[in-house]
Amino acid sequence: MKFLILLFSLLLVSEMARTESSCTHLPTLPQHTLNVRQLGAVGDGKADDTAALQKALDKGGWILIPPGTYNYSKVLQVKTAGTNLWAQDGATLHATSAEAQSVHVTAANCGIFGLTLTSDVKKGRKSQLFHHRIVVESTSNTTLMGNKITSGAAAGIFIFKSKNFLIAKNFVGNTLADHIHVTGPSTDGRIIENTVDAPLTGDDSIAVVGYGTAPNKNILIQGNIIKSSAWGNGIDITGAQDVTVIDNKISNICVNAAISIKNEYVYNSSATNTNILVENNQITDHALRGCFGLGPNTNQPAILVFHQPPGYGRDILIKNNLIDRSSIAGIGIARPKLTAECQVGIQGNQIKNTKYPFAFLQKSTNDCPLICSENKSEDLVRNSAECPTGKMPTVTGSSLSCS
């Protein structure tokens, strides 16, 4: 009997550990916190609470932000290790200056939970670090969870030269640049179960971009919902290594690709893409005519692979995705030169209600094979010579998980 009790206890502890280690599980708020009201923050939507908020951030620890609207006019600096902002329901930070919109995290082991970020910015896209809403720069072990960003002059969440970060269950909409942007390069990051809805503003919904020739590494993009994007890509992988894009739902991408794997010399993003897994995503209503009054002003398919030498794509697997309704094409591989894409597999995808299920601008070669297998579409014969059957490339994607 004692053995059974001990066994049950061990199983219970194991289950608790598994649940609490889930990457979308909120941490437990400690008993002792620092309330920003104790340091003079008013939260009435009129007073400038910058000084009180910054004083709390400088003290560090767990900082409690009660309901209210807290105006700030300067960048809020999170530079004390172990600082965590915990916002109660109805707590909003409102940026009153377009030139100082950021909550800027540069210390390790920090987190921001449940915060709403607003601003008065409606137009005039900007690009400096202090223009983004939440910036994580040159640090590690950062968690951004359950936040709501409804406007901003640049990106909503901007990860720069950082590692071991988690972006989970946030809402980002109506920022004027990319909504979630990872660059630097940055490594070992999870982007999980976020929602992006930007019908008329912004650029890419989720972007992992390597400027120059240094790729971002080991990124997991899983379970996100992208409801709309008037101008940008849904998910953009431009210069990355060891990436998994899985179980995302992407709809109403008007003028670009829903999932794009590419490089762009015009933006100095010439890094290569290697070991990229795109699996089990659902893409609907891509580039439809009349999309927010814009579409289909594009020639990009729902899933695009495009590289310009000397950049290249190697070991890319597009597997078990559903594409339903595109006025362009389902999956497109564009090779300016035959050496640009090497080892690309297209397997088990279901493509329906598209103008062209596949768009292959170059045929497979022995040096750079393009392999198709078990894809279901309304046009199975047309592309057989361009994408023959064969052994799929070995692609593992990211080593990270959400459990």
C-alpha positions as CSV (number, residue, x, y, z in Angstrom):
1,M,0.0,0.0,0.0
2,K,2.8,2.4,0.9
3,F,4.4,1.5,-2.4
4,L,1.2,2.4,-4.3
5,I,0.9,5.7,-2.4
6,L,4.6,6.5,-3.2
7,L,4.1,5.6,-6.9
8,F,1.0,7.8,-7.1
9,S,2.8,10.7,-5.5
10,L,5.7,10.4,-8.0
11,L,3.3,10.3,-10.9
12,L,1.4,13.3,-9.6
13,V,4.7,15.3,-9.2
14,S,5.7,14.2,-12.7
15,E,2.4,15.4,-14.1
16,M,2.6,18.7,-12.3
17,A,6.1,19.2,-13.5
18,R,5.0,18.4,-17.1
19,T,2.1,20.9,-16.9
20,E,4.1,23.6,-15.3
21,S,6.9,23.3,-17.8
22,S,4.5,23.9,-20.7
23,C,5.6,27.0,-22.5
24,T,2.2,28.6,-22.4
25,H,1.6,28.1,-18.7
26,L,1.7,31.4,-16.7
27,P,4.1,31.5,-13.8
28,T,2.7,31.8,-10.3
29,L,2.7,35.4,-9.0
30,P,4.8,35.6,-5.9
31,Q,3.3,36.7,-2.6
32,H,5.6,39.7,-2.3
33,T,5.4,42.2,-5.2
34,L,6.1,45.9,-5.8
35,N,3.0,47.8,-6.7
36,V,3.8,50.8,-9.0
37,R,1.2,52.8,-7.1
38,Q,3.4,52.7,-4.1
39,L,6.0,54.6,-6.1
40,G,3.7,57.3,-7.2
41,A,2.1,56.0,-10.4
42,V,-1.4,57.3,-10.9
43,G,-2.8,55.4,-13.8
44,D,-5.6,57.8,-14.6
45,G,-4.8,58.2,-18.3
46,K,-3.8,61.9,-17.7
47,A,-0.7,62.1,-15.5
48,D,2.7,61.2,-16.9
49,D,3.7,58.1,-14.9
50,T,7.1,57.7,-16.6
51,A,9.2,58.5,-13.5
52,A,7.3,56.2,-11.2
53,L,7.3,53.3,-13.7
54,Q,11.0,53.6,-14.3
55,K,11.7,53.7,-10.6
56,A,9.8,50.4,-10.1
57,L,11.7,48.9,-13.0
58,D,15.1,50.0,-11.6
59,K,14.2,48.2,-8.3
60,G,13.5,45.0,-10.1
61,G,11.8,41.9,-8.8
62,W,8.1,41.2,-9.4
63,I,6.3,44.5,-10.3
64,L,2.5,44.6,-10.0
65,I,0.6,47.0,-12.3
66,P,-3.0,47.5,-11.1
67,P,-5.9,48.3,-13.5
68,G,-5.6,51.8,-15.0
69,T,-4.0,53.7,-17.9
70,Y,-0.4,54.7,-17.2
71,N,0.9,57.3,-19.6
72,Y,4.7,57.3,-20.4
73,S,6.7,59.7,-22.5
74,K,10.1,58.2,-22.4
75,V,11.4,54.7,-23.2
76,L,11.0,52.4,-20.2
77,Q,14.2,50.5,-19.5
78,V,14.2,47.0,-18.0
79,K,17.9,46.7,-17.1
80,T,17.8,44.9,-13.7
81,A,18.1,41.1,-14.0
82,G,15.1,39.1,-12.9
83,T,12.6,41.9,-13.4
84,N,9.0,40.7,-14.2
85,L,6.1,43.0,-15.0
86,W,2.7,41.5,-14.0
87,A,-0.3,43.5,-15.2
88,Q,-3.7,42.9,-13.7
89,D,-6.7,42.9,-16.0
90,G,-7.3,46.5,-17.3
91,A,-3.7,47.6,-16.8
92,T,-2.5,49.6,-19.9
93,L,0.7,51.4,-20.7
94,H,0.0,54.2,-23.1
95,A,2.9,55.8,-25.1
96,T,2.3,59.5,-25.6
97,S,5.3,60.1,-27.9
98,A,6.0,58.4,-31.2
99,E,9.7,58.8,-30.5
100,A,9.6,56.8,-27.2
101,Q,7.3,53.9,-27.5
102,S,9.4,51.0,-26.2
103,V,9.5,48.9,-23.1
104,H,13.2,48.0,-23.7
105,V,14.5,44.8,-22.0
106,T,18.3,44.4,-21.8
107,A,18.6,42.4,-18.7
108,A,18.5,38.6,-18.3
109,N,15.7,36.4,-16.8
110,C,12.9,39.0,-17.3
111,G,9.3,38.7,-18.2
112,I,6.2,40.8,-19.2
113,F,2.8,39.3,-18.5
114,G,-0.7,40.5,-19.3
115,L,0.1,44.0,-20.3
116,T,-1.8,46.1,-22.8
117,L,0.2,48.6,-24.8
118,T,-1.5,51.4,-26.7
119,S,-0.4,54.7,-28.4
120,D,-1.8,57.6,-30.4
121,V,0.2,56.7,-33.5
122,K,-1.9,56.1,-36.5
123,K,0.5,56.7,-39.4
124,G,4.2,57.4,-40.1
125,R,6.2,54.1,-40.0
126,K,9.4,54.3,-38.0
127,S,12.4,51.9,-37.6
128,Q,14.6,52.6,-34.6
129,L,14.7,50.4,-31.5
130,F,12.9,53.0,-29.4
131,H,10.0,53.0,-31.9
132,H,9.1,49.3,-31.3
133,R,6.6,48.5,-28.5
134,I,8.5,45.7,-26.7
135,V,12.2,45.3,-27.5
136,V,14.4,42.5,-26.2
137,E,18.0,43.3,-27.0
138,S,21.3,41.4,-26.4
139,T,19.9,39.3,-23.5
140,S,18.7,35.8,-22.6
141,N,15.8,34.0,-20.9
142,T,13.0,36.5,-21.7
143,T,9.3,35.6,-21.5
144,L,6.6,37.8,-23.1
145,M,3.2,36.2,-22.4
146,G,-0.4,37.3,-22.6
147,N,0.3,40.9,-23.7
148,K,-1.9,42.9,-26.0
149,I,-0.4,45.4,-28.4
150,T,-2.9,47.4,-30.4
151,S,-0.8,50.1,-32.1
152,G,2.7,51.3,-32.7
153,A,5.0,53.3,-35.0
154,A,7.2,50.3,-35.8
155,A,7.2,46.6,-34.7
156,G,5.0,45.2,-32.0
157,I,7.6,42.8,-30.5
158,F,11.2,43.1,-31.6
159,I,13.8,40.5,-30.7
160,F,17.4,41.6,-31.4
161,K,20.6,39.6,-30.7
162,S,19.0,37.6,-28.0
163,K,18.6,33.9,-27.0
164,N,16.3,31.6,-25.1
165,F,13.2,33.7,-25.6
166,L,9.5,32.8,-25.4
167,I,6.8,34.8,-27.1
168,A,3.5,33.2,-26.2
169,K,-0.3,34.0,-26.2
170,N,0.2,37.6,-27.1
171,F,-2.1,39.6,-29.4
172,V,-0.5,42.1,-31.8
173,G,-2.4,44.2,-34.2
174,N,-2.2,47.5,-36.2
175,T,1.5,48.2,-35.7
176,L,3.1,50.0,-38.7
177,A,6.0,47.5,-39.2
178,D,6.3,43.7,-38.7
179,H,4.1,42.6,-35.8
180,I,6.6,40.1,-34.4
181,H,10.2,40.4,-35.7
182,V,13.3,38.3,-34.8
183,T,16.7,39.4,-36.0
184,G,20.2,40.2,-34.8
185,P,20.8,37.2,-35.3
186,S,18.9,35.6,-32.4
187,T,18.8,32.0,-31.3
188,D,16.8,29.4,-29.4
189,G,13.4,31.1,-29.5
190,R,9.8,29.9,-29.3
191,I,6.9,31.9,-30.9
192,I,3.8,30.1,-29.7
193,E,0.0,30.6,-29.9
194,N,0.1,34.3,-30.6
195,T,-2.6,36.1,-32.6
196,V,-1.9,38.7,-35.2
197,D,-4.7,40.7,-36.8
198,A,-3.7,43.6,-39.0
199,P,-6.2,44.2,-41.9
200,L,-4.9,47.5,-43.0
201,T,-1.5,48.2,-41.4
202,G,1.9,46.8,-40.9
203,D,4.2,44.4,-42.7
204,D,4.9,40.8,-42.0
205,S,2.9,39.2,-39.2
206,I,5.8,37.0,-37.9
207,A,9.3,37.6,-39.4
208,V,12.6,35.8,-38.7
209,V,15.1,37.8,-40.7
210,G,18.9,37.5,-40.9
211,Y,20.4,40.8,-42.2
212,G,23.8,40.5,-43.8
213,T,24.9,36.8,-43.9
214,A,24.3,35.7,-40.3
215,P,21.2,33.5,-39.9
216,N,19.0,33.2,-36.9
217,K,19.1,29.7,-35.4
218,N,16.8,27.2,-33.8
219,I,13.4,28.9,-33.9
220,L,10.0,27.2,-33.2
221,I,6.9,29.0,-34.7
222,Q,3.9,26.9,-33.5
223,G,0.1,27.3,-33.1
224,N,-0.1,31.0,-34.0
225,I,-3.3,32.5,-35.6
226,I,-2.7,35.1,-38.3
227,K,-6.1,36.5,-39.1
228,S,-5.2,39.0,-41.7
229,S,-2.4,41.0,-43.3
230,A,-3.0,43.6,-45.9
231,W,0.6,44.2,-47.0
232,G,3.1,41.7,-45.6
233,N,3.8,37.9,-45.5
234,G,2.0,35.8,-42.9
235,I,5.2,34.1,-41.7
236,D,8.5,35.2,-43.3
237,I,11.7,33.1,-42.9
238,T,14.5,35.2,-44.4
239,G,17.9,33.9,-43.3
240,A,17.5,31.2,-40.7
241,Q,18.8,27.8,-39.7
242,D,16.9,25.0,-37.9
243,V,13.4,26.4,-38.0
244,T,10.0,24.7,-37.5
245,V,6.8,26.3,-38.7
246,I,4.0,24.0,-37.5
247,D,0.3,24.0,-36.7
248,N,-0.3,27.7,-37.6
249,K,-3.5,29.0,-39.1
250,I,-3.1,31.8,-41.6
251,S,-5.9,33.6,-43.5
252,N,-6.5,36.7,-45.5
253,I,-3.0,37.5,-46.7
254,C,-3.7,40.0,-49.4
255,V,-0.6,40.8,-51.4
256,N,2.3,38.5,-50.4
257,A,2.9,34.8,-49.4
258,A,1.2,33.2,-46.4
259,I,4.6,31.4,-45.6
260,S,7.7,32.7,-47.3
261,I,11.2,31.2,-47.2
262,K,13.5,33.4,-49.1
263,N,16.3,36.0,-49.1
264,E,16.1,39.6,-50.3
265,Y,19.2,41.5,-51.5
266,V,17.3,44.7,-51.7
267,Y,17.0,44.6,-47.8
268,N,20.5,43.1,-47.3
269,S,19.0,39.9,-46.1
270,S,21.2,37.5,-48.0
271,A,21.7,34.8,-45.3
272,T,20.8,31.3,-46.3
273,N,17.9,29.1,-45.1
274,T,18.8,25.6,-44.0
275,N,16.9,22.8,-42.3
276,I,13.5,24.4,-42.5
277,L,10.4,22.4,-41.7
278,V,7.0,23.7,-42.7
279,E,4.4,21.2,-41.5
280,N,0.6,20.9,-40.8
281,N,-0.2,24.6,-41.3
282,Q,-3.7,25.7,-42.6
283,I,-3.7,28.5,-45.2
284,T,-7.0,29.9,-46.4
285,D,-8.2,32.9,-48.5
286,H,-4.9,33.9,-49.9
287,A,-4.6,36.9,-52.3
288,L,-8.3,36.9,-53.1
289,R,-9.7,39.6,-55.2
290,G,-11.1,42.4,-53.1
291,C,-9.1,41.5,-50.1
292,F,-9.5,44.7,-48.0
293,G,-9.8,46.4,-51.3
294,L,-6.2,45.4,-52.3
295,G,-5.9,41.8,-53.6
296,P,-4.8,40.1,-55.6
297,N,-1.9,42.5,-56.3
298,T,0.7,39.8,-56.1
299,N,2.4,37.0,-58.0
300,Q,3.4,35.1,-54.9
301,P,1.9,31.7,-54.1
302,A,0.6,30.8,-50.7
303,I,3.9,29.1,-49.8
304,L,6.9,30.5,-51.5
305,V,10.6,29.3,-51.6
306,F,12.8,31.9,-53.4
307,H,16.5,32.5,-53.1
308,Q,19.0,34.6,-55.0
309,P,22.6,33.3,-55.2
310,P,25.0,33.3,-53.4
311,G,22.2,32.8,-50.8
312,Y,20.4,29.5,-51.1
313,G,17.9,27.2,-49.5
314,R,18.9,23.8,-48.5
315,D,17.1,20.9,-46.8
316,I,13.6,22.4,-46.8
317,L,10.5,20.2,-46.3
318,I,7.0,21.4,-46.9
319,K,4.8,18.7,-45.5
320,N,1.1,18.0,-44.8
321,N,-0.1,21.6,-45.2
322,L,-3.6,22.5,-46.2
323,I,-4.1,25.4,-48.7
324,D,-7.6,26.3,-49.5
325,R,-8.5,29.2,-51.8
326,S,-5.7,31.2,-53.5
327,S,-6.1,33.3,-56.6
328,I,-2.4,32.7,-57.4
329,A,-0.9,29.3,-56.6
330,G,-0.6,26.8,-53.7
331,I,3.2,26.2,-53.5
332,G,5.8,27.9,-55.6
333,I,9.5,27.3,-56.0
334,A,11.3,30.1,-57.8
335,R,15.0,29.7,-58.8
336,P,16.8,32.6,-60.4
337,K,19.7,30.1,-60.9
338,L,19.6,26.3,-60.5
339,T,22.0,26.5,-57.6
340,A,19.7,28.6,-55.5
341,E,17.5,25.8,-54.1
342,C,19.1,22.5,-53.0
343,Q,17.1,19.6,-51.5
344,V,13.5,20.8,-51.3
345,G,10.8,18.3,-50.5
346,I,7.0,18.8,-51.0
347,Q,5.1,16.0,-49.4
348,G,1.5,15.2,-48.4
349,N,0.1,18.7,-48.9
350,Q,-3.6,19.2,-49.8
351,I,-4.2,22.0,-52.2
352,K,-7.6,23.0,-53.4
353,N,-9.5,25.9,-55.0
354,T,-6.3,27.6,-56.3
355,K,-5.6,29.0,-59.7
356,Y,-2.5,26.8,-60.0
357,P,-1.7,24.2,-57.3
358,F,2.0,24.4,-58.0
359,A,4.3,26.9,-59.6
360,F,7.8,25.6,-60.3
361,L,9.9,28.1,-62.3
362,Q,12.7,25.6,-62.7
363,K,12.9,21.9,-63.0
364,S,14.6,19.5,-60.6
365,T,18.3,18.7,-61.2
366,N,20.6,16.1,-59.9
367,D,22.6,18.7,-58.0
368,C,19.6,20.4,-56.6
369,P,16.7,18.0,-56.4
370,L,13.1,19.1,-56.0
371,I,11.1,16.1,-54.8
372,C,7.3,15.7,-54.6
373,S,5.3,12.9,-53.0
374,E,1.7,12.2,-52.0
375,N,0.4,15.7,-52.6
376,K,-3.3,16.0,-53.2
377,S,-4.6,18.7,-55.6
378,E,-6.9,19.2,-58.5
379,D,-3.9,19.0,-60.9
380,L,-1.6,16.0,-60.2
381,V,-0.2,15.4,-63.6
382,R,0.9,18.8,-64.8
383,N,3.9,19.1,-62.5
384,S,5.2,15.6,-62.5
385,A,8.3,16.4,-64.7
386,E,9.1,19.5,-62.8
387,C,8.8,17.8,-59.4
388,P,9.5,14.1,-59.6
389,T,9.0,11.6,-56.8
390,G,12.0,10.4,-54.8
391,K,13.6,10.4,-51.4
392,M,12.7,13.3,-49.3
393,P,15.4,15.5,-47.7
394,T,16.3,14.8,-44.1
395,V,14.8,17.8,-42.3
396,T,14.5,18.1,-38.5
397,G,13.7,21.8,-38.0
398,S,14.0,23.3,-34.6
399,S,15.1,21.2,-31.6
400,L,12.7,23.2,-29.3
401,S,9.2,22.1,-28.2
402,C,6.3,23.5,-26.2
403,S,6.2,20.9,-23.4
